Amino acid sequence: MFGLEALDLARIQFAFTISFHIVFPAITIGLASYLAVLEGLWLKSGNTLYRDLYHFWSKIFAVNFGMGVVSGLVMAYQFGTNWSAFSDFAGAVTGPLLTYEVLTAFFLEAGFLGVMLFGWNRVGPGLHFFSTVMVAIGTLISTFWILASNSWMHTPQGFEIIDGRVIPVDWFAVVFNPSFPYRLAHMATAAFLATAFFVGASAAWHLLRGRDNPAIRKMLSMALWMALLVAPIQAFIGDLHGLNTLKYQPAKIAAIEGHWENVGDEPTPLILFGWPDMQREETRFKVEIPALGSLILTHSLDKQVPALKDFPPEDRANSTIVFWTFRVMVAMGLMMILTGLWGTWLRRGERLYTCRPFLHLAVWMGPSGIIAILAGWYTTEIGRQPWIIHGLMRTADASSGHSAAQLGFTLALFVVVYFVLFGAGIGYMLRLVRKGPKIDEGKEASEGGPGQPRTPARPLSAAEEGLEDGETDTLPERS
């Protein structure tokens, strides 16, 4: 298929499916915590605005959660179908970690999700809030176990190799491997930021179309406070993560920096832009700042960053790709920080909800969190190559040995099915966002159920009435 070998197609297939999957859990993590905050604020203040926002975003959460579950099932099957050699070699570690995720996070979410989505007027407010919090905690526990497994593949420890298989001997060391704390913090924070900018973009979109009400304003305000506070924290976590990667995966850092060789004892420059050429072993058209690479990556001006030529060619990641994916991630992070700062400045003049250039920026920044997560994930995973388990097993030795024709057919099938299935799901979710929250100030929540104006018995039925093309500002009420 297009001259690609079976291994290339297997990697592309896994990258394609995980690119879809990682988006939905990230938004699920952020929305679950956002819903817990909204319900907590409603219970504390009695302000029905928070309740209305809860009802609105719980519908979107339900759709997103469902797509995350479906896409996650495919990921689990691929370990056995396309990467059976990896499962045979390291299954004693990765298998139990994924099982722990099911036994703790998935069971916790499943136990309380029904109460959260369907029990608004069927249980007391305290129990309902508790259920929402438990679902939010469940998403974070799931992140814990998934990142523990993935981080172990980057910085493996706590094992022995017996009869050609990895056998865990210290589970604490396996779980809390050297890169795990940084990856967990980085991913969880990224999920919160991605959700914040998703929420903020939806609010800005409505404001640009004249739908200015307290609920819309509250959405934008909360999103921008999150951006202001958390985006700089994410940059700090990213710096710590980089230092950890430099220590345990120096070849990855060299590839990310597009840095091929050191000159004498000179500090390492920072290459801002360029085109790493793997064949010529140089970064062409580079624009660099002297010594800044050493300052950022080693926090000193007398230490050098390892260079790609320090490693054999077969142990180098594809610098052409990770050089740019990393810079896309950083660019999105910087834009998040600038958006938060601009929003704070606009608050002073009470122009936050009326400054159209800023609102247009907020809309364009809507997918920035997702773009940053995908770019960061590509940087992490492609930068680990040629290893599937760093220093232990090469990716070329981990595949199941299917033919290129088989993998090409299944990849094409995945592309068609995913774009149809998840395209419809994403379209449905955006349709809900387009409707916007309905507010009835001073009214109590209805009993819900069929025919009622809020809290449908089935959250996915929230968008049952159609929207005509061009209908954006005035939407009919449910009769």
C-alpha positions as CSV (number, residue, x, y, z in Angstrom):
1,M,0.0,0.0,0.0
2,F,1.7,3.2,-1.3
3,G,5.0,1.4,-1.0
4,L,4.7,1.1,2.8
5,E,5.9,-2.0,4.6
6,A,3.7,-4.0,7.0
7,L,5.4,-2.5,10.0
8,D,4.7,1.0,8.8
9,L,1.1,0.3,8.2
10,A,0.7,-1.3,11.6
11,R,2.2,1.9,13.2
12,I,0.0,4.1,11.1
13,Q,-3.1,2.1,12.0
14,F,-2.3,2.4,15.7
15,A,-1.5,6.1,15.4
16,F,-4.8,6.7,13.5
17,T,-7.0,4.9,16.1
18,I,-5.3,6.4,19.1
19,S,-5.5,9.9,17.6
20,F,-9.3,9.6,17.7
21,H,-9.4,7.9,21.1
22,I,-7.1,10.3,23.0
23,V,-9.4,13.2,22.1
24,F,-12.5,11.8,23.8
25,P,-11.0,10.8,27.2
26,A,-9.3,14.1,27.4
27,I,-12.5,16.0,27.0
28,T,-14.3,13.5,29.3
29,I,-11.7,14.1,32.1
30,G,-12.1,17.9,31.8
31,L,-15.9,17.9,31.5
32,A,-16.4,15.5,34.4
33,S,-14.4,17.8,36.7
34,Y,-16.2,20.9,35.2
35,L,-19.6,19.3,36.0
36,A,-18.5,18.6,39.5
37,V,-17.5,22.2,40.0
38,L,-20.8,23.5,38.5
39,E,-22.9,21.3,40.7
40,G,-20.9,22.2,43.8
41,L,-21.3,25.9,43.1
42,W,-25.0,25.5,42.6
43,L,-25.4,23.6,45.9
44,K,-23.3,26.2,47.7
45,S,-24.7,29.4,46.2
46,G,-28.2,28.4,45.1
47,N,-27.6,30.2,41.9
48,T,-29.6,28.4,39.2
49,L,-27.2,29.5,36.5
50,Y,-24.8,26.8,37.6
51,R,-27.6,24.2,37.5
52,D,-28.5,25.3,33.9
53,L,-24.9,25.0,32.8
54,Y,-24.7,21.6,34.4
55,H,-27.7,20.3,32.5
56,F,-26.3,21.7,29.2
57,W,-22.8,20.3,29.5
58,S,-23.9,16.9,31.0
59,K,-25.6,16.2,27.6
60,I,-22.3,16.9,25.7
61,F,-20.4,14.8,28.3
62,A,-22.7,11.8,27.7
63,V,-22.1,11.9,23.9
64,N,-18.3,12.3,24.4
65,F,-18.2,9.6,27.0
66,G,-19.9,7.1,24.7
67,M,-17.5,7.8,21.9
68,G,-14.5,7.4,24.2
69,V,-15.7,4.0,25.3
70,V,-16.2,2.8,21.8
71,S,-12.9,4.1,20.5
72,G,-11.1,2.6,23.6
73,L,-12.3,-0.9,22.8
74,V,-10.4,-0.8,19.5
75,M,-7.2,0.1,21.2
76,A,-7.4,-2.9,23.5
77,Y,-7.9,-5.3,20.6
78,Q,-5.0,-3.9,18.7
79,F,-2.5,-5.1,21.3
80,G,-3.5,-8.7,20.4
81,T,-4.1,-8.3,16.7
82,N,-1.3,-6.2,15.4
83,W,1.2,-6.2,18.3
84,S,1.0,-9.8,19.7
85,A,4.8,-10.1,20.1
86,F,4.7,-7.0,22.4
87,S,1.8,-8.5,24.4
88,D,3.7,-11.8,24.7
89,F,6.9,-10.1,25.9
90,A,5.4,-7.4,28.2
91,G,1.9,-8.6,28.9
92,A,2.7,-9.5,32.5
93,V,3.2,-5.8,33.2
94,T,0.8,-4.0,30.8
95,G,-2.0,-6.5,31.2
96,P,-2.5,-6.1,35.0
97,L,-2.1,-2.3,34.8
98,L,-5.0,-2.2,32.3
99,T,-7.0,-4.6,34.4
100,Y,-6.5,-2.3,37.4
101,E,-7.9,0.5,35.4
102,V,-11.0,-1.5,34.7
103,L,-11.5,-2.7,38.3
104,T,-11.1,0.7,39.8
105,A,-11.8,3.5,37.3
106,F,-14.2,1.9,34.9
107,F,-16.3,0.2,37.6
108,L,-16.4,3.5,39.6
109,E,-17.6,5.4,36.6
110,A,-20.1,2.8,35.6
111,G,-21.5,2.6,39.1
112,F,-22.2,6.3,39.4
113,L,-22.7,7.4,35.8
114,G,-26.3,6.4,35.6
115,V,-27.1,8.3,38.8
116,M,-25.3,11.3,37.4
117,L,-27.0,11.3,34.0
118,F,-30.5,10.1,34.9
119,G,-30.9,10.7,38.6
120,W,-31.2,14.5,38.8
121,N,-34.8,14.4,40.2
122,R,-34.7,10.8,41.4
123,V,-32.1,11.1,44.2
124,G,-31.3,13.8,46.7
125,P,-28.9,16.7,45.7
126,G,-26.2,15.4,48.0
127,L,-26.1,11.9,46.5
128,H,-26.3,13.3,43.0
129,F,-23.4,15.6,43.7
130,F,-21.5,12.7,45.2
131,S,-22.1,10.7,42.0
132,T,-20.8,13.5,39.8
133,V,-17.7,13.7,42.0
134,M,-17.2,9.9,41.8
135,V,-17.4,10.0,38.0
136,A,-14.8,12.8,37.9
137,I,-12.5,10.9,40.2
138,G,-13.0,7.8,38.1
139,T,-11.8,9.6,35.0
140,L,-8.6,10.7,36.8
141,I,-8.0,7.2,38.2
142,S,-8.3,5.9,34.6
143,T,-5.7,8.4,33.6
144,F,-3.5,7.2,36.4
145,W,-3.4,3.6,35.2
146,I,-3.1,4.3,31.5
147,L,-0.3,6.7,32.1
148,A,1.4,4.3,34.4
149,S,1.4,1.7,31.7
150,N,2.6,4.1,29.0
151,S,5.2,5.7,31.2
152,W,6.7,2.2,32.0
153,M,7.2,1.7,28.3
154,H,9.3,4.9,28.3
155,T,11.2,4.4,31.5
156,P,10.9,0.7,32.5
157,Q,11.9,-0.5,35.9
158,G,10.8,-3.0,38.6
159,F,11.1,-6.1,36.4
160,E,13.2,-9.0,35.5
161,I,13.4,-10.9,32.1
162,I,12.8,-14.6,32.6
163,D,12.6,-17.0,29.7
164,G,12.4,-14.1,27.3
165,R,9.5,-12.4,29.0
166,V,9.2,-9.3,31.3
167,I,8.2,-10.4,34.8
168,P,7.3,-7.7,37.4
169,V,9.2,-8.0,40.7
170,D,8.3,-4.7,42.2
171,W,4.9,-3.2,41.4
172,F,5.6,0.0,43.2
173,A,8.6,0.6,41.0
174,V,6.7,-0.5,37.9
175,V,3.8,2.0,38.5
176,F,5.9,4.9,39.9
177,N,8.6,4.7,37.2
178,P,10.8,7.8,36.7
179,S,8.7,9.5,34.0
180,F,5.2,8.6,35.4
181,P,4.6,11.7,37.7
182,Y,5.5,14.1,35.0
183,R,3.4,12.4,32.3
184,L,0.4,12.1,34.6
185,A,0.5,15.8,35.6
186,H,1.2,16.9,32.1
187,M,-1.7,14.8,30.6
188,A,-4.3,15.7,33.3
189,T,-3.5,19.4,33.0
190,A,-3.7,19.2,29.2
191,A,-7.2,17.6,29.5
192,F,-8.4,20.5,31.8
193,L,-7.0,23.1,29.4
194,A,-8.4,21.4,26.3
195,T,-11.9,21.4,27.9
196,A,-11.6,25.0,29.1
197,F,-10.8,26.2,25.6
198,F,-13.6,24.1,24.2
199,V,-16.1,25.6,26.7
200,G,-14.7,29.1,26.1
201,A,-14.9,28.8,22.3
202,S,-18.6,27.7,22.5
203,A,-19.4,30.7,24.7
204,A,-17.5,33.1,22.4
205,W,-19.3,31.6,19.4
206,H,-22.7,32.4,20.9
207,L,-21.6,35.9,22.0
208,L,-20.6,36.7,18.4
209,R,-24.1,35.8,17.3
210,G,-25.8,38.0,19.8
211,R,-26.7,35.3,22.3
212,D,-25.6,37.3,25.3
213,N,-27.0,35.9,28.6
214,P,-25.6,35.2,32.1
215,A,-25.0,31.5,31.3
216,I,-22.9,32.2,28.2
217,R,-20.9,34.9,30.1
218,K,-20.3,32.5,32.9
219,M,-19.0,29.8,30.6
220,L,-16.5,32.2,29.0
221,S,-15.4,33.7,32.3
222,M,-14.7,30.3,33.9
223,A,-12.8,29.1,30.9
224,L,-10.6,32.1,30.8
225,W,-9.8,31.9,34.6
226,M,-8.8,28.3,33.9
227,A,-6.5,29.4,31.1
228,L,-5.0,32.2,33.1
229,L,-4.2,30.0,36.1
230,V,-3.4,26.5,34.5
231,A,-1.7,27.3,31.3
232,P,1.4,28.8,33.0
233,I,1.4,25.8,35.4
234,Q,1.4,23.5,32.4
235,A,4.4,25.3,31.0
236,F,6.2,24.7,34.3
237,I,5.2,21.0,34.3
238,G,6.4,20.7,30.7
239,D,9.8,22.1,31.7
240,L,10.1,19.5,34.5
241,H,9.0,16.8,32.0
242,G,11.7,17.9,29.6
243,L,14.4,17.7,32.2
244,N,13.2,14.1,33.1
245,T,13.3,13.2,29.4
246,L,16.8,14.6,29.0
247,K,17.9,12.3,31.8
248,Y,16.3,9.1,30.7
249,Q,15.7,9.5,26.9
250,P,18.4,11.9,25.7
251,A,18.1,10.7,22.1
252,K,14.5,11.9,22.1
253,I,15.6,15.4,23.3
254,A,18.2,15.5,20.6
255,A,15.6,14.7,17.9
256,I,13.1,17.2,19.3
257,E,15.8,19.9,19.2
258,G,17.0,18.9,15.8
259,H,20.5,19.1,17.3
260,W,23.1,17.0,15.4
261,E,26.4,17.7,17.0
262,N,28.1,19.8,19.7
263,V,31.0,22.2,18.9
264,G,33.9,21.9,21.3
265,D,32.8,23.1,24.8
266,E,30.3,25.6,23.4
267,P,26.9,25.6,25.0
268,T,24.1,24.2,22.9
269,P,22.0,26.7,20.8
270,L,18.2,26.6,20.6
271,I,17.0,26.0,17.1
272,L,13.8,27.9,16.7
273,F,13.0,26.8,13.2
274,G,14.5,24.6,10.5
275,W,14.2,21.4,8.7
276,P,16.0,18.4,10.2
277,D,17.2,16.2,7.3
278,M,17.7,12.6,8.4
279,Q,19.7,11.7,5.3
280,R,22.1,14.6,5.3
281,E,22.4,14.5,9.2
282,E,21.8,18.2,9.5
283,T,19.1,20.7,10.2
284,R,18.7,22.9,7.1
285,F,17.5,26.5,7.0
286,K,17.9,26.7,10.8
287,V,17.3,29.9,12.8
288,E,19.0,29.5,16.2
289,I,19.7,31.4,19.4
290,P,23.2,30.7,20.8
291,A,23.4,29.0,24.2
292,L,19.6,29.1,24.8
293,G,19.3,25.3,24.3
294,S,21.6,24.7,27.2
295,L,19.9,27.3,29.4
296,I,16.4,25.8,28.8
297,L,17.3,22.1,28.9
298,T,20.1,22.0,31.5
299,H,19.4,25.3,33.3
300,S,23.0,26.3,32.9
301,L,25.3,27.8,30.3
302,D,28.2,25.4,30.8
303,K,26.5,22.1,30.0
304,Q,25.8,20.7,26.5
305,V,22.7,18.9,25.3
306,P,23.3,15.4,23.8
307,A,23.4,15.5,20.0
308,L,21.9,13.1,17.5
309,K,25.3,12.0,16.2
310,D,26.1,10.8,19.7
311,F,23.7,7.9,19.0
312,P,23.9,5.2,16.2
313,P,21.6,6.0,13.2
314,E,19.4,3.0,14.1
315,D,18.7,4.4,17.5
316,R,17.6,7.8,16.4
317,A,13.9,8.9,16.2
318,N,12.6,10.8,13.2
319,S,13.7,14.3,14.0
320,T,11.9,15.8,11.0
321,I,8.5,14.9,12.6
322,V,9.1,15.4,16.3
323,F,10.9,18.7,15.8
324,W,7.7,20.2,14.4
325,T,5.1,18.4,16.5
326,F,6.9,19.7,19.6
327,R,6.9,23.2,18.3
328,V,3.2,23.0,17.5
329,M,2.5,21.9,21.0
330,V,4.6,24.8,22.5
331,A,3.0,27.3,20.1
332,M,-0.5,26.2,21.3
333,G,0.7,26.5,24.9
334,L,2.0,30.0,24.4
335,M,-1.2,31.1,22.7
336,M,-3.2,29.7,25.6
337,I,-1.2,31.8,28.0
338,L,-1.6,34.9,25.8
339,T,-5.3,34.3,25.5
340,G,-5.7,34.1,29.3
341,L,-3.7,37.3,29.8
342,W,-5.6,39.2,27.1
343,G,-8.9,38.1,28.7
344,T,-7.7,39.3,32.1
345,W,-6.8,42.7,30.6
346,L,-10.3,43.0,29.0
347,R,-12.0,42.3,32.3
348,R,-10.6,45.6,33.7
349,G,-12.6,47.6,31.1
350,E,-15.6,45.2,31.2
351,R,-15.0,44.5,27.5
352,L,-14.5,40.7,27.9
353,Y,-17.9,39.9,26.4
354,T,-18.0,42.6,23.7
355,C,-14.5,42.7,22.2
356,R,-15.1,41.0,18.9
357,P,-11.4,40.5,18.0
358,F,-10.9,38.7,21.3
359,L,-14.1,36.6,20.8
360,H,-12.9,35.6,17.4
361,L,-9.6,34.5,18.9
362,A,-11.4,32.5,21.6
363,V,-13.4,30.7,18.9
364,W,-10.2,29.9,16.9
365,M,-8.6,28.7,20.1
366,G,-11.3,26.2,20.7
367,P,-9.4,23.2,19.2
368,S,-6.0,24.4,20.5
369,G,-6.1,22.1,23.5
370,I,-6.8,19.0,21.3
371,I,-4.1,20.1,18.8
372,A,-1.6,20.4,21.6
373,I,-2.5,17.0,23.1
374,L,-2.1,15.3,19.7
375,A,1.1,17.1,18.9
376,G,2.5,16.2,22.3
377,W,1.4,12.6,22.0
378,Y,3.1,12.3,18.6
379,T,6.2,13.9,20.0
380,T,6.3,11.4,22.9
381,E,5.5,8.3,21.0
382,I,7.5,8.9,17.8
383,G,10.3,10.3,19.8
384,R,10.6,7.0,21.6
385,Q,11.3,5.1,18.4
386,P,12.8,2.8,17.4
387,W,11.8,1.4,20.8
388,I,8.4,0.2,21.8
389,I,9.8,-0.4,25.3
390,H,12.8,1.9,25.7
391,G,16.0,-0.1,25.8
392,L,14.2,-3.5,25.9
393,M,12.2,-4.1,22.8
394,R,12.3,-2.5,19.4
395,T,9.1,-1.7,17.6
396,A,10.2,-3.9,14.6
397,D,10.2,-6.9,16.9
398,A,6.8,-6.2,18.5
399,S,4.4,-6.6,15.5
400,S,2.3,-9.7,14.8
401,G,3.8,-10.3,11.3
402,H,0.7,-9.6,9.2
403,S,1.2,-8.9,5.5
404,A,1.1,-5.4,4.1
405,A,-2.1,-6.2,2.2
406,Q,-3.9,-7.3,5.3
407,L,-2.9,-4.2,7.2
408,G,-3.6,-1.9,4.3
409,F,-7.1,-3.3,4.0
410,T,-7.9,-3.0,7.7
411,L,-6.4,0.5,7.8
412,A,-8.6,1.6,5.0
413,L,-11.6,0.1,6.7
414,F,-10.7,1.9,9.9
415,V,-10.5,5.2,8.1
416,V,-14.0,4.8,6.5
417,V,-15.7,3.5,9.7
418,Y,-14.1,6.1,12.0
419,F,-14.9,9.0,9.8
420,V,-18.5,7.9,9.5
421,L,-19.1,6.8,13.1
422,F,-17.1,9.4,15.0
423,G,-17.8,12.1,12.4
424,A,-21.5,11.6,13.1
425,G,-20.8,11.6,16.9
426,I,-18.7,14.8,16.8
427,G,-21.4,16.5,14.6
428,Y,-24.1,15.5,17.1
429,M,-22.0,17.0,19.9
430,L,-21.3,20.2,18.1
431,R,-25.1,20.4,17.4
432,L,-25.7,20.4,21.1
433,V,-23.1,23.1,21.6
434,R,-24.8,25.1,18.9
435,K,-28.1,25.0,20.7
436,G,-26.5,26.6,23.8
437,P,-27.7,26.5,27.4
438,K,-31.3,27.4,28.2
439,I,-31.8,29.5,31.3
440,D,-35.1,30.0,33.2
441,E,-34.1,32.4,36.0
442,G,-36.0,31.9,39.2
443,K,-37.6,28.7,38.1
444,E,-37.0,25.4,39.7
445,A,-35.9,22.4,37.7
446,S,-38.7,20.4,36.1
447,E,-39.2,16.7,36.7
448,G,-37.5,16.0,33.4
449,G,-38.5,13.1,31.2
450,P,-40.2,13.1,27.9
451,G,-42.0,16.3,27.0
452,Q,-40.3,18.3,29.7
453,P,-38.2,21.4,28.9
454,R,-35.1,20.3,30.7
455,T,-33.1,17.2,31.8
456,P,-34.4,14.6,29.3
457,A,-34.7,11.0,30.6
458,R,-32.1,10.1,28.0
459,P,-29.3,12.8,27.8
460,L,-28.7,11.9,24.1
461,S,-32.2,12.9,23.3
462,A,-31.4,16.5,24.1
463,A,-30.9,17.5,20.5
464,E,-34.0,15.8,19.0
465,E,-35.4,18.9,17.4
466,G,-33.6,19.9,14.2
467,L,-31.7,23.0,13.4
468,E,-32.2,24.6,10.0
469,D,-29.3,26.1,8.1
470,G,-28.6,29.6,9.3
471,E,-30.7,29.2,12.5
472,T,-28.3,30.3,15.2
473,D,-29.7,33.1,17.3
474,T,-33.3,32.1,18.1
475,L,-34.0,28.5,18.9
476,P,-37.5,27.0,19.5
477,E,-38.3,25.9,23.0
478,R,-39.3,22.2,23.5
479,S,-43.1,21.9,23.6
